[in-house]
Amino acid sequence: MKKLAALLLALVFVLGAAACAPQTEEPATTEAPVSEVPVATEAPVATDAAPADTYEIAMITDIGTIDDKSFNQGTWEGVVAYADANGITRKYYQPTEQSTDAYLAAIQLAVEGGAKVIVTPGFLFETPIFLAQDMYPDVTFILIDGNPHSEDYSEFRTNANAVGIVYAEEQAGYLAGYAAVKDGYTSLGFMGGMAVPAVVRYGYGFVQGADAAAKELNVTVDMKYHYTGGFDATPEVQALASSWYTSGTQVIFGCGGAVGFSVFAAAEENNAKAIGVDVDQSAESETIITSAMKGLGASVQDILAQYYAGTFPAGAALTMDASKAGVALPMAASRFTTFAQADYDALFAKLAAGEITIVKDDIGTDLANVLDLGTTSVTITPVE
């Protein structure tokens, strides 16, 4: 009995010591090698909130970076503003390339990361969202600057878990063109990126706004017009813009993502002026007299608020125009000399009331196909 008692006592001691010893976890295993993970890059989380395992609102960036001072940044700022004000986690993901597969891979990462709502800025997401809305029926998609459609454009469909938002860029361009001429500039340039619908609408509106102001002032405006074919800042774009300035162009509307930065650099070299796009870009260069803006951040905040309020516009195709504060010029940051706030307010009110008709074309690149150039006060010189 004494031996048995001693044995039991020793056993209790060993078990007690084991219970007090530090515990370790077995290394986590993965179902697939790292090389098989979807090809996409998880960008750093820009949040001051405590670390979380999941992120409820996600944004997938378009071409460029989150701090592009343009489309991506404007959209992300809307996400951040709403999420932070309401204590909701958020994260952005940057695809590895411009392709439907890469965009879908980034969306998959966001879903796996816990996203309930995914915001995608840019028309290049139209086909990825067309597919993703079926793949992830429990996730809500907010597509900025487009509406979902199949790759061959044979089917346009927005499911109940998605919404498409486009903007009246022709109105924003009109505001900028009108203001520039009213401010005394009569030699203008439009340098767009790719001739995609949004860029084309900006350009056509810019020409018509300049024409309206020229008629009111009884002056003639010269307009150089060109699409660079891309959205990058390049030495070639800067050189072309510089050649326009040296030949007498006073203001160039840089309309196409980073294309504007090449225009701004050329303007600085030539002591000339420029116009920004999408967001207020006045801080990027002292040469920027104004920016043709879309209400990116405000639109995102509004739709997110509707989602969380249970009033999400399921399956809708929305157009944000002047009547919905979807376009604007940043008058407080603009560097006009004669075009005043009262002038802007009067013009904006007419746009919002539908009193100004702006001819637009989403796919054309030939202004003569849309505008009656014989009746305009703008002499247009297309630049190949």
LOVO-216675 format. One line per 8 residues: for each residue x, z negated, y of N, C-alpha, C. Coordinates in steps of 0.02 Angstrom, whole numbers, plus 50000, padded with zeros to 5 digits. Layout:
residues N
X,Z,Y,X,Z,Y,X,Z,Y ~ ...
This chain:
residues 384
50042,50000,49940,50000,50000,50000,50044,50000,50063 ~ 50098,49960,50060,50142,49958,50119,50173,50027,50131 ~ 50192,50061,50075,50221,50128,50083,50170,50176,50112 ~ 50107,50171,50088,50055,50215,50113,50043,50204,50187 ~ 50041,50140,50207,50030,50124,50278,50087,50152,50321 ~ 50148,50146,50297,50206,50171,50335,50202,50247,50342 ~ 50180,50280,50288,50175,50353,50290,50123,50375,50340 ~ 50065,50341,50340,50012,50358,50387,50035,50346,50459
50071,50291,50470,50096,50276,50537,50143,50331,50562 ~ 50186,50353,50517,50234,50407,50536,50197,50471,50553 ~ 50145,50485,50514,50106,50546,50526,50071,50544,50593 ~ 50042,50487,50610,50010,50479,50676,50061,50489,50732 ~ 50120,50463,50723,50172,50470,50774,50191,50544,50786 ~ 50198,50581,50730,50217,50652,50735,50162,50692,50770 ~ 50099,50679,50749,50043,50716,50780,50036,50699,50854 ~ 50046,50637,50871,50042,50617,50941,50095,50649,50983
50155,50653,50956,50210,50685,50992,50196,50759,51002 ~ 50168,50790,50950,50152,50861,50956,50100,50873,51009 ~ 50051,50829,51014,49998,50837,51064,50024,50830,51134 ~ 50077,50793,51145,50105,50782,51211,50156,50835,51230 ~ 50176,50876,51182,50228,50926,51196,50199,50982,51239 ~ 50241,51017,51280,50217,51072,51322,50187,51127,51278 ~ 50131,51158,51303,50098,51211,51266,50121,51279,51291 ~ 50127,51327,51248,50147,51395,51267,50095,51444,51241
50088,51503,51278,50041,51554,51258,50079,51611,51224 ~ 50046,51641,51176,50074,51700,51145,50073,51757,51196 ~ 50124,51800,51198,50123,51856,51245,50061,51899,51235 ~ 50030,51921,51292,49971,51963,51287,49990,52030,51258 ~ 49947,52058,51218,49959,52123,51189,49917,52175,51224 ~ 49940,52236,51222,49903,52291,51253,49880,52339,51199 ~ 49825,52373,51211,49798,52419,51162,49836,52485,51161 ~ 49871,52499,51215,49907,52562,51218,49972,52552,51256
50023,52593,51243,50085,52589,51281,50072,52602,51355 ~ 50118,52580,51397,50110,52590,51469,50102,52663,51486 ~ 50136,52705,51449,50133,52777,51464,50064,52806,51455 ~ 50019,52770,51419,49952,52796,51408,49902,52770,51458 ~ 49923,52727,51505,49878,52703,51556,49859,52761,51601 ~ 49796,52764,51625,49775,52820,51669,49824,52830,51727 ~ 49838,52893,51742,49887,52909,51793,49858,52897,51862 ~ 49872,52839,51891,49851,52822,51959,49890,52762,51980
49896,52753,52044,49935,52699,52070,49891,52647,52102 ~ 49898,52584,52082,49862,52531,52115,49900,52511,52177 ~ 49870,52520,52235,49905,52505,52298,49903,52430,52310 ~ 49949,52405,52352,49948,52333,52368,49881,52313,52396 ~ 49861,52253,52382,49797,52228,52406,49807,52201,52477 ~ 49771,52231,52524,49776,52209,52594,49723,52157,52607 ~ 49734,52096,52588,49685,52044,52599,49718,51977,52608 ~ 49687,51936,52648,49712,51868,52659,49677,51818,52613
49629,51843,52574,49592,51799,52531,49635,51775,52473 ~ 49613,51722,52440,49650,51696,52383,49651,51749,52328 ~ 49704,51751,52287,49709,51800,52234,49648,51796,52188 ~ 49625,51853,52166,49567,51856,52122,49582,51903,52065 ~ 49547,51894,52010,49557,51937,51952,49521,52003,51960 ~ 49470,52004,52000,49431,52065,52010,49420,52077,52084 ~ 49406,52141,52100,49394,52160,52169,49328,52199,52171 ~ 49281,52172,52208,49212,52197,52206,49202,52263,52241
49235,52272,52299,49230,52335,52336,49297,52370,52331 ~ 49296,52433,52311,49358,52471,52306,49354,52535,52347 ~ 49411,52557,52370,49415,52622,52403,49470,52662,52370 ~ 49457,52726,52357,49507,52772,52331,49529,52816,52389 ~ 49593,52818,52404,49616,52857,52461,49613,52932,52447 ~ 49605,52969,52500,49609,53042,52497,49682,53061,52506 ~ 49696,53124,52519,49765,53145,52533,49794,53101,52588 ~ 49854,53078,52579,49885,53036,52630,49883,52963,52610
49899,52920,52658,49906,52849,52644,49852,52809,52679 ~ 49849,52745,52664,49798,52701,52691,49808,52690,52766 ~ 49869,52700,52790,49884,52689,52861,49899,52755,52896 ~ 49859,52806,52880,49871,52873,52907,49847,52883,52978 ~ 49821,52830,53009,49795,52834,53078,49740,52886,53083 ~ 49708,52900,53027,49657,52952,53026,49603,52933,52976 ~ 49585,52980,52933,49525,52973,52891,49528,52914,52843 ~ 49583,52908,52806,49589,52852,52759,49585,52785,52795
49625,52779,52847,49628,52715,52883,49561,52697,52915 ~ 49528,52746,52944,49464,52733,52976,49412,52708,52926 ~ 49412,52738,52867,49365,52717,52815,49383,52648,52788 ~ 49447,52637,52776,49470,52572,52749,49455,52515,52798 ~ 49462,52529,52862,49448,52477,52912,49374,52456,52908 ~ 49330,52504,52893,49260,52486,52884,49249,52442,52823 ~ 49283,52458,52769,49279,52417,52708,49304,52347,52722 ~ 49362,52342,52753,49392,52277,52768,49347,52235,52813
49321,52267,52865,49278,52230,52912,49218,52199,52878 ~ 49184,52239,52836,49125,52212,52803,49143,52161,52750 ~ 49192,52176,52708,49211,52131,52654,49234,52064,52680 ~ 49277,52065,52730,49305,52002,52756,49252,51960,52792 ~ 49206,51994,52826,49153,51958,52861,49104,51925,52813 ~ 49102,51951,52751,49053,51925,52703,49085,51892,52642 ~ 49151,51881,52646,49185,51846,52592,49185,51883,52526 ~ 49192,51950,52528,49191,51991,52468,49261,52019,52456
49284,52018,52395,49351,52044,52380,49351,52120,52385 ~ 49409,52147,52404,49415,52220,52411,49486,52242,52397 ~ 49493,52304,52377,49558,52332,52360,49555,52408,52366 ~ 49612,52439,52379,49614,52512,52380,49661,52538,52327 ~ 49648,52598,52304,49688,52631,52253,49710,52699,52279 ~ 49772,52717,52266,49798,52781,52291,49813,52827,52232 ~ 49777,52882,52225,49790,52929,52169,49861,52956,52173 ~ 49886,52977,52115,49954,53002,52112,49960,53074,52136
49904,53109,52137,49905,53179,52158,49835,53200,52180 ~ 49832,53260,52207,49768,53288,52229,49739,53328,52172 ~ 49697,53296,52131,49664,53331,52076,49604,53289,52053 ~ 49556,53322,52022,49498,53286,51997,49518,53234,51946 ~ 49564,53252,51901,49586,53204,51850,49618,53142,51880 ~ 49661,53153,51930,49694,53096,51962,49644,53052,51999 ~ 49595,53082,52031,49544,53043,52066,49502,53003,52017 ~ 49484,53035,51960,49445,53000,51910,49485,52943,51878
49551,52953,51870,49593,52900,51843,49595,52840,51890 ~ 49598,52854,51955,49599,52799,52004,49531,52764,52004 ~ 49477,52802,51998,49411,52771,51995,49405,52727,51933 ~ 49433,52750,51877,49432,52710,51816,49468,52644,51826 ~ 49525,52646,51859,49562,52585,51873,49521,52537,51916 ~ 49486,52565,51965,49445,52523,52008,49388,52490,51969 ~ 49357,52529,51925,49303,52502,51884,49330,52447,51838 ~ 49387,52460,51807,49417,52410,51763,49438,52348,51803
49451,52358,51867,49469,52302,51910,49409,52264,51937 ~ 49350,52282,51914,49290,52244,51933,49249,52272,51990 ~ 49265,52334,52011,49229,52362,52069,49155,52373,52053 ~ 49112,52349,52098,49041,52362,52095,49022,52420,52141 ~ 49061,52427,52195,49050,52480,52244,49116,52515,52255 ~ 49116,52582,52254,49177,52620,52265,49164,52669,52322 ~ 49208,52666,52372,49203,52710,52431,49257,52763,52425 ~ 49237,52826,52434,49285,52881,52429,49281,52925,52491
49333,52929,52531,49332,52970,52592,49360,53040,52581 ~ 49322,53090,52598,49348,53158,52596,49309,53204,52549 ~ 49301,53266,52569,49262,53315,52531,49293,53328,52462 ~ 49358,53315,52454,49390,53326,52389,49362,53281,52334 ~ 49324,53231,52353,49294,53186,52304,49225,53210,52281 ~ 49202,53266,52306,49134,53289,52289,49126,53300,52213 ~ 49173,53334,52182,49169,53345,52110,49185,53282,52070 ~ 49238,53244,52087,49249,53181,52051,49190,53134,52052
49155,53128,52109,49097,53083,52112,49038,53113,52074 ~ 49032,53179,52073,48980,53211,52033,48987,53190,51960 ~ 49049,53185,51937,49061,53164,51867,49058,53089,51859 ~ 49087,53052,51906,49092,52980,51900,49024,52945,51903 ~ 48978,52973,51940,48911,52941,51946,48876,52940,51878 ~ 48892,52987,51834,48865,52986,51766,48906,52942,51720 ~ 48971,52941,51730,49016,52902,51687,49007,52827,51697 ~ 48991,52807,51758,48985,52736,51774,48918,52722,51809
48864,52724,51771,48797,52716,51802,48785,52648,51834 ~ 48825,52598,51816,48816,52531,51845,48858,52520,51907 ~ 48896,52571,51927,48938,52567,51987,48906,52609,52041 ~ 48909,52586,52103,48880,52623,52160,48936,52659,52198 ~ 48924,52721,52215,48974,52763,52248,48951,52782,52318 ~ 48996,52774,52367,48983,52795,52436,49033,52851,52451 ~ 49008,52912,52454,49050,52971,52465,49048,52989,52539 ~ 49105,52983,52572,49110,52999,52643,49133,53071,52652
49098,53109,52693,49116,53178,52710,49099,53228,52656 ~ 49047,53214,52617,49028,53263,52567,48968,53241,52527 ~ 48947,53286,52481,48893,53272,52434,48915,53295,52365 ~ 48898,53258,52313,48921,53274,52246,48897,53342,52221 ~ 48943,53379,52190,48924,53443,52159,48973,53460,52103 ~ 48952,53505,52060,48996,53526,52005,49054,53567,52032 ~ 49104,53574,51991,49165,53608,52014,49152,53680,52036 ~ 49106,53713,52002,49091,53783,52020,49033,53790,52069
49011,53734,52098,48957,53733,52147,48890,53757,52119 ~ 48884,53757,52054,48821,53780,52024,48768,53725,52024 ~ 48789,53663,52033,48741,53608,52033,48759,53556,52086 ~ 48712,53540,52128,48720,53486,52176,48672,53430,52155 ~ 48700,53370,52144,48658,53315,52121,48689,53249,52143 ~ 48647,53208,52174,48668,53141,52193,48623,53092,52157 ~ 48651,53054,52111,48612,53007,52071,48590,52947,52113 ~ 48550,52905,52083,48525,52845,52118,48580,52795,52132
48637,52801,52098,48693,52755,52110,48745,52784,52157 ~ 48724,52834,52196,48771,52865,52243,48736,52885,52307 ~ 48776,52896,52359,48751,52922,52422,48805,52967,52451 ~ 48784,53022,52482,48831,53067,52515,48821,53063,52590 ~ 48877,53060,52627,48873,53055,52700,48916,53110,52731 ~ 48887,53151,52773,48925,53199,52812,48914,53185,52886 ~ 48954,53216,52927,48952,53204,52999,48941,53269,53037 ~ 48914,53262,53096,48904,53320,53139,48968,53333,53179
49019,53356,53143,49084,53368,53176,49077,53418,53233 ~ 49029,53464,53227,49020,53513,53281,49002,53478,53346 ~ 48966,53421,53341,48949,53384,53402,49011,53348,53430 ~ 49051,53319,53387,49113,53286,53410,49160,53336,53442 ~ 49166,53395,53411,49208,53447,53439,49181,53472,53506 ~ 49115,53477,53510,49082,53498,53572,49097,53449,53628 ~ 49092,53386,53614,49107,53334,53665,49178,53342,53691 ~ 49225,53352,53644,49296,53358,53664,49309,53421,53704
49282,53478,53682,49293,53540,53718,49262,53539,53788 ~ 49202,53513,53792,49167,53508,53857,49206,53463,53905 ~ 49227,53404,53880,49262,53356,53923,49329,53384,53947 ~ 49365,53419,53903,49430,53446,53922,49423,53496,53980 ~ 49375,53541,53975,49366,53591,54028,49340,53558,54091 ~ 49294,53511,54085,49268,53475,54143,49324,53436,54178 ~ 49375,53417,54140,49431,53380,54168,49482,53426,54200 ~ 49470,53491,54198,49512,53537,54235,49558,53581,54193
49554,53575,54127,49598,53616,54084,49563,53681,54066 ~ 49599,53737,54075,49569,53802,54061,49608,53843,54010 ~ 49661,53814,53983,49699,53848,53930,49705,53799,53872 ~ 49665,53812,53820,49658,53765,53765,49682,53795,53699 ~ 49693,53753,53651,49711,53775,53584,49676,53733,53532 ~ 49654,53765,53477,49627,53728,53420,49673,53742,53361 ~ 49704,53689,53334,49747,53695,53277,49719,53653,53220 ~ 49680,53686,53176,49650,53650,53121,49695,53648,53061
49677,53608,53011,49714,53606,52949,49688,53660,52902 ~ 49665,53640,52844,49632,53687,52800,49563,53705,52828 ~ 49541,53767,52815,49476,53789,52841,49421,53764,52796 ~ 49415,53698,52792,49362,53666,52753,49303,53652,52799 ~ 49244,53638,52772,49184,53632,52814,49192,53587,52875 ~ 49219,53526,52866,49224,53480,52922,49268,53508,52977 ~ 49325,53537,52959,49372,53564,53008,49341,53624,53044 ~ 49307,53667,53006,49274,53725,53036,49222,53703,53087
49183,53652,53069,49131,53628,53115,49163,53600,53178 ~ 49216,53562,53172,49251,53536,53231,49271,53594,53277 ~ 49301,53646,53247,49326,53701,53288,49272,53740,53323 ~ 49217,53754,53287,49163,53792,53318,49131,53752,53374 ~ 49124,53687,53363,49096,53645,53416,49142,53641,53477 ~ 49207,53638,53464,49256,53635,53518,49251,53696,53563 ~ 49246,53754,53533,49241,53816,53571,49176,53816,53612 ~ 49121,53797,53582,49057,53800,53617,49052,53747,53672
49082,53689,53662,49083,53639,53716,49124,53663,53775 ~ 49182,53694,53761,49223,53721,53814,49186,53777,53851 ~ 49149,53817,53813,49111,53872,53843,49056,53846,53890 ~ 49021,53793,53868,48967,53766,53909,48994,53739,53975 ~ 49051,53703,53972,49080,53676,54033,49107,53732,54078 ~ 49136,53784,54047,49163,53840,54086,49107,53875,54124 ~ 49050,53883,54093,48993,53915,54126,48970,53872,54186 ~ 48967,53807,54176,48946,53763,54230,48994,53766,54289
49058,53773,54274,49110,53774,54327,49125,53844,54351 ~ 49096,53894,54317,49108,53965,54334,49182,53982,54330 ~ 49212,53962,54273,49282,53977,54260,49288,54011,54192 ~ 49345,54039,54178,49359,54069,54113,49411,54027,54077 ~ 49401,54016,54014,49447,53975,53974,49480,54018,53921 ~ 49545,54011,53914,49583,54045,53861,49589,53996,53802 ~ 49578,54020,53742,49580,53977,53682,49619,54010,53626 ~ 49674,53978,53606,49709,53999,53545,49677,53962,53486
49670,53996,53428,49633,53967,53373,49669,53981,53307 ~ 49682,53927,53268,49723,53936,53207,49710,53881,53156 ~ 49712,53900,53091,49711,53852,53036,49779,53853,53003 ~ 49810,53795,52994,49877,53792,52965,49876,53801,52890 ~ 49819,53789,52857,49815,53795,52785,49831,53730,52748 ~ 49845,53677,52784,49861,53613,52752,49846,53555,52798 ~ 49860,53495,52773,49847,53435,52813,49910,53395,52826 ~ 49967,53428,52823,50031,53393,52831,50062,53405,52899
50102,53357,52921,50144,53366,52980,50207,53401,52958 ~ 50220,53459,52985,50278,53498,52964,50315,53525,53025 ~ 50379,53541,53017,50417,53571,53072,50387,53637,53094 ~ 50357,53674,53046,50327,53738,53063,50267,53730,53109 ~ 50225,53680,53093,50167,53668,53135,50189,53646,53205 ~ 50238,53602,53207,50263,53578,53272,50292,53636,53312 ~ 50329,53680,53279,50358,53737,53314,50304,53784,53342 ~ 50251,53795,53302,50197,53838,53326,50162,53807,53385
50148,53743,53380,50115,53709,53436,50159,53711,53499 ~ 50223,53702,53489,50270,53704,53546,50270,53773,53578 ~ 50265,53826,53537,50264,53894,53564,50201,53906,53605 ~ 50146,53875,53583,50083,53881,53622,50092,53847,53690 ~ 50121,53788,53689,50130,53752,53752,50176,53791,53800 ~ 50230,53818,53774,50277,53853,53818,50247,53918,53845 ~ 50195,53943,53810,50162,54004,53834,50104,53989,53881 ~ 50092,53925,53896,50042,53908,53946,49983,53866,53922
49977,53853,53858,49922,53812,53833,49931,53740,53860 ~ 49878,53713,53887,49882,53647,53918,49863,53590,53870 ~ 49814,53603,53828,49789,53552,53782,49777,53583,53713 ~ 49800,53550,53660,49787,53573,53592,49749,53518,53555 ~ 49694,53539,53523,49655,53494,53480,49686,53497,53411 ~ 49723,53445,53391,49754,53442,53325,49705,53415,53275 ~ 49676,53459,53234,49619,53440,53193,49633,53452,53119 ~ 49662,53402,53086,49676,53412,53015,49725,53360,52989
49704,53297,52988,49748,53245,52961,49813,53241,52999 ~ 49869,53244,52962,49935,53236,52993,49956,53296,53034 ~ 49918,53351,53032,49932,53408,53076,49935,53385,53148 ~ 49892,53339,53165,49890,53313,53233,49956,53283,53256 ~ 49992,53252,53210,50055,53220,53229,50107,53271,53249 ~ 50105,53329,53217,50150,53384,53238,50131,53409,53307 ~ 50065,53412,53320,50042,53433,53386,50062,53381,53439 ~ 50055,53317,53424,50073,53265,53472,50147,53268,53489
50188,53280,53438,50261,53284,53449,50278,53344,53493 ~ 50244,53400,53481,50256,53459,53523,50233,53447,53595 ~ 50177,53412,53603,50153,53396,53670,50202,53353,53707 ~ 50232,53305,53673,50281,53261,53705,50343,53300,53726 ~ 50364,53348,53685,50422,53389,53701,50410,53432,53762 ~ 50348,53451,53772,50332,53500,53825,50293,53469,53883 ~ 50288,53403,53885,50252,53369,53939,50181,53398,53946 ~ 50149,53406,53888,50082,53435,53886,50032,53384,53859
49972,53407,53842,49919,53361,53821,49892,53381,53752 ~ 49859,53332,53720,49831,53344,53653,49766,53306,53646 ~ 49728,53323,53594,49666,53289,53577,49670,53267,53505 ~ 49653,53205,53491,49654,53178,53424,49590,53191,53386 ~ 49588,53168,53323,49530,53183,53281,49512,53125,53235 ~ 49450,53122,53216,49421,53075,53168,49416,53003,53194 ~ 49472,52975,53218,49473,52908,53245,49507,52909,53314 ~ 49504,52854,53350,49538,52850,53414,49613,52849,53402
49647,52903,53420,49719,52909,53408,49759,52900,53473 ~ 49729,52872,53524,49762,52866,53588,49827,52826,53585 ~ 49831,52779,53538,49891,52738,53533,49951,52776,53503 ~ 49938,52834,53475,49991,52872,53441,50035,52911,53490 ~ 50008,52927,53548,50047,52965,53597,50015,52962,53665 ~ 50056,52956,53716,50030,52956,53785,50002,53024,53805 ~ 50016,53074,53764,49992,53142,53780,49918,53152,53761 ~ 49889,53107,53723,49821,53116,53698,49771,53097,53752
49731,53146,53773,49683,53133,53826,49617,53104,53799 ~ 49601,53120,53735,49542,53091,53703,49545,53108,53629 ~ 49496,53085,53591,49492,53099,53519,49420,53115,53501 ~ 49411,53167,53461,49344,53184,53435,49333,53141,53373 ~ 49291,53091,53380,49285,53039,53328,49222,53046,53286 ~ 49230,53024,53223,49173,53013,53179,49168,52938,53168 ~ 49107,52913,53161,49097,52842,53152,49110,52820,53080 ~ 49171,52829,53057,49187,52816,52987,49176,52743,52969
49210,52698,53005,49205,52627,52990,49134,52601,52996 ~ 49100,52622,53049,49031,52599,53060,48985,52622,53005 ~ 48994,52684,52981,48952,52710,52928,48963,52671,52863 ~ 49025,52657,52847,49041,52620,52786,49010,52550,52790 ~ 49018,52516,52846,48990,52449,52853,48914,52451,52846 ~ 48883,52502,52875,48810,52506,52874,48784,52516,52802 ~ 48816,52561,52765,48793,52574,52696,48808,52514,52651 ~ 48865,52481,52661,48880,52421,52621,48828,52367,52635
48809,52360,52699,48759,52309,52716,48693,52325,52682 ~ 48675,52390,52680,48613,52409,52646,48617,52396,52571 ~ 48675,52408,52542,48684,52395,52470,48672,52321,52454 ~ 48703,52278,52492,48697,52206,52478,48629,52178,52499 ~ 48594,52215,52541,48526,52193,52561,48473,52221,52514 ~ 48494,52262,52466,48447,52291,52419,48409,52351,52446 ~ 48436,52381,52499,48403,52440,52529,48448,52501,52527 ~ 48491,52505,52478,48538,52561,52471,48500,52627,52469
48521,52677,52509,48486,52742,52511,48503,52784,52450 ~ 48476,52764,52393,48492,52794,52329,48481,52869,52328 ~ 48533,52906,52309,48527,52979,52301,48521,53018,52365 ~ 48532,52986,52422,48521,53021,52486,48581,53063,52506 ~ 48567,53112,52548,48618,53153,52580,48609,53142,52655 ~ 48651,53100,52684,48643,53080,52753,48688,53120,52800 ~ 48663,53135,52859,48703,53167,52911,48706,53121,52971 ~ 48767,53100,52988,48776,53055,53045,48794,53096,53106
48748,53098,53154,48758,53137,53215,48752,53092,53276 ~ 48746,53122,53334,48744,53082,53396,48684,53036,53397 ~ 48628,53058,53368,48568,53016,53369,48577,52953,53327 ~ 48626,52953,53282,48640,52895,53239,48709,52864,53256 ~ 48734,52880,53315,48801,52856,53336,48854,52876,53286 ~ 48846,52934,53256,48894,52957,53206,48954,52994,53234 ~ 48951,53013,53298,49007,53048,53331,49016,53018,53401 ~ 49076,53027,53429,49089,52998,53495,49157,53019,53521
49168,53008,53586,49234,53008,53616,49249,52936,53636 ~ 49310,52913,53629,49327,52844,53648,49341,52840,53723 ~ 49290,52837,53762,49298,52842,53835,49344,52787,53863 ~ 49340,52727,53836,49381,52673,53863,49456,52686,53853 ~ 49473,52725,53802,49543,52739,53788,49564,52809,53810 ~ 49516,52849,53833,49532,52918,53853,49571,52919,53918 ~ 49609,52974,53928,49652,52980,53987,49630,53039,54030 ~ 49566,53041,54046,49539,53092,54089,49554,53075,54162
49555,53126,54204,49565,53115,54275,49501,53124,54315 ~ 49458,53170,54293,49396,53182,54331,49333,53174,54288 ~ 49337,53182,54224,49279,53175,54179,49264,53100,54172 ~ 49208,53079,54199,49192,53008,54204,49144,52985,54150 ~ 49136,52920,54146,49091,52890,54097,49019,52915,54106 ~ 48998,52922,54169,48931,52946,54183,48921,53017,54157 ~ 48973,53059,54164,48970,53128,54139,48962,53127,54063 ~ 49001,53084,54031,48998,53079,53958,48929,53054,53935
48904,53002,53967,48840,52974,53947,48784,53025,53952 ~ 48785,53065,54005,48733,53116,54014,48737,53169,53959 ~ 48798,53190,53944,48807,53241,53892,48787,53213,53823 ~ 48809,53152,53808,48794,53122,53744,48719,53113,53734 ~ 48684,53094,53787,48612,53084,53783,48576,53150,53765 ~ 48601,53206,53793,48571,53271,53777,48582,53288,53703 ~ 48643,53274,53678,48657,53287,53608,48612,53245,53563 ~ 48607,53180,53580,48568,53134,53539,48494,53154,53539
48471,53182,53594,48400,53201,53599,48386,53270,53569 ~ 48438,53304,53546,48430,53370,53517,48419,53425,53568 ~ 48440,53413,53630,48430,53462,53683,48485,53515,53686 ~ 48538,53505,53648,48593,53553,53647,48598,53583,53576 ~ 48595,53648,53572,48600,53682,53507,48672,53706,53498 ~ 48701,53687,53443,48770,53706,53428,48769,53748,53364 ~ 48792,53809,53370,48796,53853,53312,48853,53829,53268 ~ 48841,53824,53203,48894,53801,53159,48898,53844,53097
48955,53841,53064,48967,53878,53003,49014,53835,52961 ~ 48993,53816,52901,49033,53771,52861,49091,53804,52825 ~ 49088,53869,52815,49140,53901,52774,49176,53958,52808 ~ 49149,53985,52862,49180,54043,52893,49242,54025,52933 ~ 49286,54072,52942,49345,54062,52983,49348,54114,53040 ~ 49299,54157,53042,49297,54208,53094,49243,54191,53144 ~ 49263,54169,53203,49215,54148,53254,49166,54203,53272 ~ 49188,54265,53268,49145,54321,53286,49084,54326,53240
49089,54299,53180,49032,54301,53135,48977,54253,53155 ~ 48994,54204,53197,48946,54152,53214,48928,54153,53288 ~ 48977,54162,53331,48965,54158,53403,48960,54228,53433 ~ 48917,54235,53482,48912,54297,53520,48967,54296,53573 ~ 49026,54320,53554,49084,54313,53598,49076,54354,53662 ~ 49030,54402,53662,49020,54442,53722,48987,54404,53779 ~ 48957,54347,53762,48923,54309,53814,48959,54244,53831 ~ 49016,54233,53802,49051,54170,53815,49099,54175,53874
49116,54117,53901,49166,54114,53954,49233,54093,53925 ~ 49239,54097,53859,49301,54079,53825,49331,54141,53793 ~ 49392,54156,53810,49428,54211,53779,49467,54183,53720 ~ 49448,54203,53660,49478,54173,53600,49532,54219,53572 ~ 49590,54190,53557,49644,54226,53526,49660,54195,53459 ~ 49635,54226,53404,49651,54199,53338,49727,54208,53325 ~ 49757,54156,53297,49829,54158,53283,49838,54156,53207 ~ 49868,54208,53179,49877,54210,53106,49936,54166,53085
